[in-house]
Amino acid sequence: MRHGMMRGLMTGMIVGGMAATMFGVMNWQTERRWNQQIRRTGRWLTRKTDEIARKL
């Protein structure tokens, strides 16, 4: 009984750790995508501002 319970706890810890790791990786990738989009938008705004400033 005790051996089976320990095995179950260890399996649960491993599966839980893997799930938490995957969740963290997915969040990190999503956040990275958002940051890249924000950077792209910032570069675009900078270019447009420079173009307008040159015309003036």
Secondary structure by P-SEA (a helix, b strand, c coil): caaaaaaaaaaaaaaaaaaaaaaaaaaaaaaaaaaaaaaaaaaaaaaaaaaaaaac
